Amino acid sequence: KDDFLSLVSHEIRTPLSTISLHAEMLSNGIIKSEEKKKRYHANILDNCERLTRLINNVLDIAKIEAGRMVFRGRISR
């Protein structure tokens, strides 16, 4: 269980770091190029989706372990 928590923590921290950095750069006006602004915004959205999938998977695992959900195939990535 410790290995699982360590892995999940790392998987959460990575996209959060990207979201935080890009949001800060956008809000501070550091990024001047409209193309880069769009790319950073897209990265923020992509990483939010990644976190949502990860959290949904962890919640599904908890439901399976509690017997409130039946595992049917592969958990999405």
MOPAC internal coordinates of N, CA, C and O (Angstrom, degrees):
PM7 1SCF
backbone

  N    0.0000 0     0.00 0     0.00 0    0    0    0
  C    1.4572 1     0.00 0     0.00 0    1    0    0
  C    1.5379 1   110.25 1     0.00 0    2    1    0
  O    1.2310 1   120.39 1   145.31 1    3    2    1
  N    1.3371 1   116.85 1   -34.69 1    3    2    1
  C    1.4674 1   120.35 1   178.10 1    5    3    2
  C    1.5249 1   111.57 1   -62.42 1    6    5    3
  O    1.2310 1   120.90 1   139.20 1    7    6    5
  N    1.3564 1   115.89 1   -40.80 1    7    6    5
  C    1.4664 1   119.72 1   177.89 1    9    7    6
  C    1.5221 1   110.78 1   -62.81 1   10    9    7
  O    1.2310 1   120.67 1   138.88 1   11   10    9
  N    1.3346 1   116.32 1   -41.12 1   11   10    9
  C    1.4618 1   121.04 1   179.27 1   13   11   10
  C    1.5247 1   110.44 1   -62.49 1   14   13   11
  O    1.2310 1   120.31 1   133.03 1   15   14   13
  N    1.3281 1   117.01 1   -46.97 1   15   14   13
  C    1.4683 1   120.61 1   179.86 1   17   15   14
  C    1.5218 1   111.49 1   -63.18 1   18   17   15
  O    1.2310 1   120.56 1   141.82 1   19   18   17
  N    1.3118 1   116.53 1   -38.18 1   19   18   17
  C    1.4634 1   120.60 1   177.98 1   21   19   18
  C    1.5274 1   110.61 1   -63.98 1   22   21   19
  O    1.2310 1   120.78 1   135.19 1   23   22   21
  N    1.3215 1   116.11 1   -44.81 1   23   22   21
  C    1.4693 1   121.05 1   179.16 1   25   23   22
  C    1.5236 1   111.05 1   -62.94 1   26   25   23
  O    1.2310 1   120.33 1   132.99 1   27   26   25
  N    1.3261 1   116.98 1   -47.01 1   27   26   25
  C    1.4598 1   120.95 1  -179.40 1   29   27   26
  C    1.5300 1   110.37 1   -62.98 1   30   29   27
  O    1.2310 1   120.28 1   138.45 1   31   30   29
  N    1.3255 1   117.08 1   -41.55 1   31   30   29
  C    1.4662 1   120.48 1   178.69 1   33   31   30
  C    1.5172 1   110.87 1   -59.62 1   34   33   31
  O    1.2310 1   120.85 1   135.76 1   35   34   33
  N    1.3302 1   115.97 1   -44.24 1   35   34   33
  C    1.4628 1   120.24 1   178.52 1   37   35   34
  C    1.5293 1   110.70 1   -64.04 1   38   37   35
  O    1.2310 1   120.55 1   136.66 1   39   38   37
  N    1.3272 1   116.56 1   -43.34 1   39   38   37
  C    1.4619 1   120.86 1  -178.94 1   41   39   38
  C    1.5252 1   112.06 1   -65.83 1   42   41   39
  O    1.2310 1   119.91 1   153.56 1   43   42   41
  N    1.3125 1   117.78 1   -26.44 1   43   42   41
  C    1.4678 1   121.18 1   176.61 1   45   43   42
  C    1.5268 1   110.24 1   -81.99 1   46   45   43
  O    1.2310 1   120.57 1   137.80 1   47   46   45
  N    1.3062 1   116.52 1   -42.20 1   47   46   45
  C    1.4628 1   121.22 1  -176.04 1   49   47   46
  C    1.5412 1   112.30 1   -63.35 1   50   49   47
  O    1.2310 1   120.20 1   141.27 1   51   50   49
  N    1.3186 1   117.23 1   -38.73 1   51   50   49
  C    1.4703 1   120.42 1  -176.44 1   53   51   50
  C    1.5304 1   112.40 1   -60.92 1   54   53   51
  O    1.2310 1   118.92 1   124.78 1   55   54   53
  N    1.3352 1   119.66 1   -55.22 1   55   54   53
  C    1.4660 1   118.14 1   179.07 1   57   55   54
  C    1.5261 1   112.69 1   -67.26 1   58   57   55
  O    1.2310 1   119.89 1   147.68 1   59   58   57
  N    1.3359 1   117.82 1   -32.32 1   59   58   57
  C    1.4683 1   119.79 1   178.28 1   61   59   58
  C    1.5306 1   110.93 1   -62.51 1   62   61   59
  O    1.2310 1   120.53 1   141.01 1   63   62   61
  N    1.3190 1   116.59 1   -38.99 1   63   62   61
  C    1.4633 1   120.39 1   178.31 1   65   63   62
  C    1.5220 1   111.04 1   -62.23 1   66   65   63
  O    1.2310 1   120.84 1   135.90 1   67   66   65
  N    1.3226 1   116.00 1   -44.10 1   67   66   65
  C    1.4710 1   120.37 1   178.78 1   69   67   66
  C    1.5238 1   110.78 1   -64.24 1   70   69   67
  O    1.2310 1   120.46 1   133.85 1   71   70   69
  N    1.3298 1   116.72 1   -46.15 1   71   70   69
  C    1.4633 1   120.78 1   179.68 1   73   71   70
  C    1.5271 1   109.98 1   -58.81 1   74   73   71
  O    1.2310 1   120.73 1   131.34 1   75   74   73
  N    1.3093 1   116.21 1   -48.66 1   75   74   73
  C    1.4617 1   121.21 1  -177.74 1   77   75   74
  C    1.5280 1   111.92 1   -61.10 1   78   77   75
  O    1.2310 1   120.73 1   131.56 1   79   78   77
  N    1.3240 1   116.21 1   -48.44 1   79   78   77
  C    1.4687 1   120.55 1  -178.78 1   81   79   78
  C    1.5200 1   111.12 1   -62.19 1   82   81   79
  O    1.2310 1   120.33 1   130.54 1   83   82   81
  N    1.3222 1   116.97 1   -49.46 1   83   82   81
  C    1.4713 1   120.08 1  -177.26 1   85   83   82
  C    1.5232 1   111.53 1   -66.27 1   86   85   83
  O    1.2310 1   119.97 1   140.10 1   87   86   85
  N    1.3207 1   117.67 1   -39.90 1   87   86   85
  C    1.4673 1   120.45 1   178.19 1   89   87   86
  C    1.5288 1   110.68 1   -63.57 1   90   89   87
  O    1.2310 1   120.58 1   137.69 1   91   90   89
  N    1.3250 1   116.50 1   -42.31 1   91   90   89
  C    1.4591 1   120.49 1   179.41 1   93   91   90
  C    1.5326 1   110.99 1   -64.06 1   94   93   91
  O    1.2310 1   120.77 1   136.28 1   95   94   93
  N    1.3194 1   116.13 1   -43.72 1   95   94   93
  C    1.4696 1   119.41 1   179.50 1   97   95   94
  C    1.5252 1   111.17 1   -63.96 1   98   97   95
  O    1.2310 1   120.38 1   140.29 1   99   98   97
  N    1.3310 1   116.88 1   -39.71 1   99   98   97
  C    1.4653 1   120.19 1   178.71 1  101   99   98
  C    1.5274 1   111.06 1   -67.93 1  102  101   99
  O    1.2310 1   119.97 1   136.51 1  103  102  101
  N    1.3236 1   117.66 1   -43.49 1  103  102  101
  C    1.4645 1   119.86 1  -176.96 1  105  103  102
  C    1.5208 1   112.92 1   -72.44 1  106  105  103
  O    1.2310 1   120.27 1   153.54 1  107  106  105
  N    1.3373 1   117.09 1   -26.46 1  107  106  105
  C    1.4698 1   120.33 1   178.60 1  109  107  106
  C    1.5223 1   112.95 1   -86.75 1  110  109  107
  O    1.2310 1   120.08 1   178.36 1  111  110  109
  N    1.3192 1   117.45 1    -1.64 1  111  110  109
  C    1.4584 1   120.79 1   178.52 1  113  111  110
  C    1.5139 1   113.66 1    73.14 1  114  113  111
  O    1.2310 1   120.19 1  -161.07 1  115  114  113
  N    1.3184 1   117.25 1    18.93 1  115  114  113
  C    1.4651 1   120.78 1  -179.27 1  117  115  114
  C    1.5252 1   110.57 1   -69.21 1  118  117  115
  O    1.2310 1   120.55 1   146.45 1  119  118  117
  N    1.3211 1   116.56 1   -33.55 1  119  118  117
  C    1.4670 1   121.26 1  -178.28 1  121  119  118
  C    1.5241 1   108.29 1   -90.16 1  122  121  119
  O    1.2310 1   121.37 1   -60.36 1  123  122  121
  N    1.3122 1   114.99 1   119.64 1  123  122  121
  C    1.4709 1   120.20 1  -177.12 1  125  123  122
  C    1.5314 1   112.38 1   -98.13 1  126  125  123
  O    1.2310 1   120.29 1   144.38 1  127  126  125
  N    1.3157 1   117.04 1   -35.62 1  127  126  125
  C    1.4561 1   122.19 1  -176.60 1  129  127  126
  C    1.5255 1   110.66 1   -70.20 1  130  129  127
  O    1.2310 1   120.29 1   -50.77 1  131  130  129
  N    1.3160 1   117.06 1   129.23 1  131  130  129
  C    1.4634 1   121.63 1   177.99 1  133  131  130
  C    1.5249 1   110.58 1   -63.06 1  134  133  131
  O    1.2310 1   120.42 1   143.96 1  135  134  133
  N    1.3229 1   116.81 1   -36.04 1  135  134  133
  C    1.4673 1   120.73 1   178.39 1  137  135  134
  C    1.5324 1   110.46 1   -62.95 1  138  137  135
  O    1.2310 1   120.38 1   135.64 1  139  138  137
  N    1.3362 1   116.88 1   -44.36 1  139  138  137
  C    1.4653 1   120.32 1   178.60 1  141  139  138
  C    1.5283 1   110.71 1   -67.24 1  142  141  139
  O    1.2310 1   120.18 1   142.07 1  143  142  141
  N    1.3364 1   117.25 1   -37.93 1  143  142  141
  C    1.4667 1   119.80 1   177.79 1  145  143  142
  C    1.5135 1   110.36 1   -59.62 1  146  145  143
  O    1.2310 1   120.23 1   136.44 1  147  146  145
  N    1.3268 1   117.17 1   -43.56 1  147  146  145
  C    1.4635 1   121.33 1   179.20 1  149  147  146
  C    1.5233 1   110.69 1   -64.87 1  150  149  147
  O    1.2310 1   120.47 1   139.11 1  151  150  149
  N    1.3373 1   116.71 1   -40.89 1  151  150  149
  C    1.4599 1   120.64 1  -179.90 1  153  151  150
  C    1.5314 1   111.03 1   -65.74 1  154  153  151
  O    1.2310 1   120.40 1   137.54 1  155  154  153
  N    1.3314 1   116.84 1   -42.46 1  155  154  153
  C    1.4657 1   120.46 1   179.16 1  157  155  154
  C    1.5232 1   110.60 1   -65.83 1  158  157  155
  O    1.2310 1   120.69 1   139.57 1  159  158  157
  N    1.3145 1   116.29 1   -40.43 1  159  158  157
  C    1.4676 1   120.38 1   177.61 1  161  159  158
  C    1.5238 1   110.12 1   -63.20 1  162  161  159
  O    1.2310 1   120.14 1   137.92 1  163  162  161
  N    1.3256 1   117.35 1   -42.08 1  163  162  161
  C    1.4647 1   121.29 1   178.03 1  165  163  162
  C    1.5300 1   110.56 1   -63.48 1  166  165  163
  O    1.2310 1   120.36 1   140.72 1  167  166  165
  N    1.3295 1   116.91 1   -39.28 1  167  166  165
  C    1.4643 1   120.51 1   177.28 1  169  167  166
  C    1.5251 1   111.26 1   -62.84 1  170  169  167
  O    1.2310 1   120.58 1   139.87 1  171  170  169
  N    1.3173 1   116.49 1   -40.13 1  171  170  169
  C    1.4677 1   120.60 1   177.52 1  173  171  170
  C    1.5285 1   109.86 1   -61.16 1  174  173  171
  O    1.2310 1   120.29 1   132.19 1  175  174  173
  N    1.3237 1   117.05 1   -47.81 1  175  174  173
  C    1.4650 1   120.96 1  -179.95 1  177  175  174
  C    1.5278 1   111.52 1   -63.29 1  178  177  175
  O    1.2310 1   120.13 1   136.50 1  179  178  177
  N    1.3350 1   117.35 1   -43.50 1  179  178  177
  C    1.4650 1   121.13 1   179.02 1  181  179  178
  C    1.5294 1   111.52 1   -60.08 1  182  181  179
  O    1.2310 1   120.81 1   136.77 1  183  182  181
  N    1.3249 1   116.05 1   -43.23 1  183  182  181
  C    1.4561 1   119.68 1  -178.83 1  185  183  182
  C    1.5274 1   111.91 1   -71.56 1  186  185  183
  O    1.2310 1   119.90 1   148.67 1  187  186  185
  N    1.3314 1   117.80 1   -31.33 1  187  186  185
  C    1.4698 1   120.50 1   173.54 1  189  187  186
  C    1.5276 1   110.13 1   -64.13 1  190  189  187
  O    1.2310 1   120.34 1   138.56 1  191  190  189
  N    1.3251 1   116.96 1   -41.44 1  191  190  189
  C    1.4694 1   120.93 1   177.39 1  193  191  190
  C    1.5245 1   110.53 1   -64.61 1  194  193  191
  O    1.2310 1   120.55 1   139.42 1  195  194  193
  N    1.3278 1   116.55 1   -40.58 1  195  194  193
  C    1.4701 1   121.51 1   178.29 1  197  195  194
  C    1.5291 1   110.33 1   -60.35 1  198  197  195
  O    1.2310 1   120.53 1   135.09 1  199  198  197
  N    1.3332 1   116.60 1   -44.91 1  199  198  197
  C    1.4637 1   120.84 1   178.78 1  201  199  198
  C    1.5200 1   111.46 1   -64.80 1  202  201  199
  O    1.2310 1   120.21 1   140.10 1  203  202  201
  N    1.3139 1   117.21 1   -39.90 1  203  202  201
  C    1.4622 1   121.07 1   178.90 1  205  203  202
  C    1.5215 1   110.57 1   -61.45 1  206  205  203
  O    1.2310 1   120.17 1   135.20 1  207  206  205
  N    1.3406 1   117.28 1   -44.80 1  207  206  205
  C    1.4695 1   120.80 1   177.99 1  209  207  206
  C    1.5253 1   110.78 1   -61.93 1  210  209  207
  O    1.2310 1   120.70 1   135.82 1  211  210  209
  N    1.3249 1   116.27 1   -44.18 1  211  210  209
  C    1.4601 1   120.44 1  -179.41 1  213  211  210
  C    1.5309 1   111.16 1   -61.53 1  214  213  211
  O    1.2310 1   120.59 1   133.24 1  215  214  213
  N    1.3159 1   116.48 1   -46.76 1  215  214  213
  C    1.4637 1   120.68 1  -179.65 1  217  215  214
  C    1.5251 1   110.61 1   -64.33 1  218  217  215
  O    1.2310 1   120.20 1   138.58 1  219  218  217
  N    1.3246 1   117.23 1   -41.42 1  219  218  217
  C    1.4643 1   120.12 1   177.33 1  221  219  218
  C    1.5235 1   111.29 1   -61.79 1  222  221  219
  O    1.2310 1   120.11 1   140.26 1  223  222  221
  N    1.3365 1   117.39 1   -39.74 1  223  222  221
  C    1.4614 1   121.17 1   178.13 1  225  223  222
  C    1.5231 1   111.44 1   -64.62 1  226  225  223
  O    1.2310 1   120.59 1   136.93 1  227  226  225
  N    1.3299 1   116.47 1   -43.07 1  227  226  225
  C    1.4685 1   120.23 1   179.08 1  229  227  226
  C    1.5274 1   109.92 1   -63.88 1  230  229  227
  O    1.2310 1   120.21 1   137.83 1  231  230  229
  N    1.3150 1   117.20 1   -42.17 1  231  230  229
  C    1.4739 1   120.32 1   177.61 1  233  231  230
  C    1.5260 1   111.16 1   -63.69 1  234  233  231
  O    1.2310 1   120.05 1   141.37 1  235  234  233
  N    1.3383 1   117.51 1   -38.63 1  235  234  233
  C    1.4630 1   120.91 1   176.96 1  237  235  234
  C    1.5259 1   110.93 1   -63.87 1  238  237  235
  O    1.2310 1   120.23 1   139.04 1  239  238  237
  N    1.3272 1   117.17 1   -40.96 1  239  238  237
  C    1.4693 1   120.42 1   177.81 1  241  239  238
  C    1.5237 1   109.87 1   -60.86 1  242  241  239
  O    1.2310 1   120.44 1   137.17 1  243  242  241
  N    1.3242 1   116.77 1   -42.83 1  243  242  241
  C    1.4678 1   120.49 1   179.08 1  245  243  242
  C    1.5277 1   110.49 1   -62.67 1  246  245  243
  O    1.2310 1   120.07 1   139.67 1  247  246  245
  N    1.3294 1   117.47 1   -40.33 1  247  246  245
  C    1.4675 1   120.84 1   178.41 1  249  247  246
  C    1.5253 1   111.12 1   -65.81 1  250  249  247
  O    1.2310 1   120.14 1   139.68 1  251  250  249
  N    1.3351 1   117.34 1   -40.32 1  251  250  249
  C    1.4612 1   121.37 1   179.15 1  253  251  250
  C    1.5295 1   109.67 1   -63.61 1  254  253  251
  O    1.2310 1   120.93 1   134.38 1  255  254  253
  N    1.3357 1   115.82 1   -45.62 1  255  254  253
  C    1.4628 1   119.87 1  -179.74 1  257  255  254
  C    1.5300 1   111.46 1   -64.31 1  258  257  255
  O    1.2310 1   120.28 1   148.35 1  259  258  257
  N    1.3265 1   117.07 1   -31.65 1  259  258  257
  C    1.4689 1   121.00 1   179.83 1  261  259  258
  C    1.5233 1   112.10 1   -83.36 1  262  261  259
  O    1.2310 1   120.47 1   174.75 1  263  262  261
  N    1.3459 1   116.71 1    -5.25 1  263  262  261
  C    1.4596 1   120.64 1   179.50 1  265  263  262
  C    1.5122 1   113.99 1    79.48 1  266  265  263
  O    1.2310 1   120.22 1  -166.44 1  267  266  265
  N    1.3227 1   117.19 1    13.56 1  267  266  265
  C    1.4669 1   120.63 1   179.81 1  269  267  266
  C    1.5257 1   112.48 1   -94.14 1  270  269  267
  O    1.2310 1   120.92 1   179.29 1  271  270  269
  N    1.3505 1   115.84 1    -0.71 1  271  270  269
  C    1.4606 1   119.86 1  -179.16 1  273  271  270
  C    1.5295 1   107.42 1  -150.50 1  274  273  271
  O    1.2310 1   120.38 1   -35.15 1  275  274  273
  N    1.3353 1   116.87 1   144.85 1  275  274  273
  C    1.4533 1   121.80 1   179.09 1  277  275  274
  C    1.5244 1   107.68 1  -100.62 1  278  277  275
  O    1.2310 1   121.43 1   -47.66 1  279  278  277
  N    1.3255 1   114.87 1   132.34 1  279  278  277
  C    1.4725 1   120.01 1   177.48 1  281  279  278
  C    1.5235 1   108.98 1   -74.15 1  282  281  279
  O    1.2310 1   120.89 1   -54.56 1  283  282  281
  N    1.3219 1   115.90 1   125.44 1  283  282  281
  C    1.4729 1   121.40 1   179.89 1  285  283  282
  C    1.5131 1   109.49 1  -130.25 1  286  285  283
  O    1.2310 1   120.27 1   -98.82 1  287  286  285
  N    1.2858 1   117.09 1    81.18 1  287  286  285
  C    1.4550 1   120.19 1   175.82 1  289  287  286
  C    1.5089 1   111.26 1    96.84 1  290  289  287
  O    1.2310 1   121.42 1    27.27 1  291  290  289
  N    1.2823 1   114.89 1  -152.73 1  291  290  289
  C    1.4390 1   123.88 1  -171.25 1  293  291  290
  C    1.5238 1   111.74 1   -89.99 1  294  293  291
  O    1.2310 1   120.65 1   -39.47 1  295  294  293
  N    1.3089 1   116.37 1   140.53 1  295  294  293
  C    1.4758 1   121.39 1   174.83 1  297  295  294
  C    1.5190 1   107.30 1   -75.89 1  298  297  295
  O    1.2310 1   120.43 1   -42.57 1  299  298  297
  N    1.3368 1   116.78 1   137.43 1  299  298  297
  C    1.4689 1   121.35 1  -175.87 1  301  299  298
  C    1.5112 1   111.92 1   -67.31 1  302  301  299
  O    1.2310 1   121.39 1   -26.35 1  303  302  301
  N    1.3140 1   114.95 1   153.65 1  303  302  301
  C    1.4710 1   122.12 1   177.32 1  305  303  302
  C    1.4914 1   110.23 1  -114.48 1  306  305  303
  O    1.2310 1   120.10 1   180.00 1  307  306  305

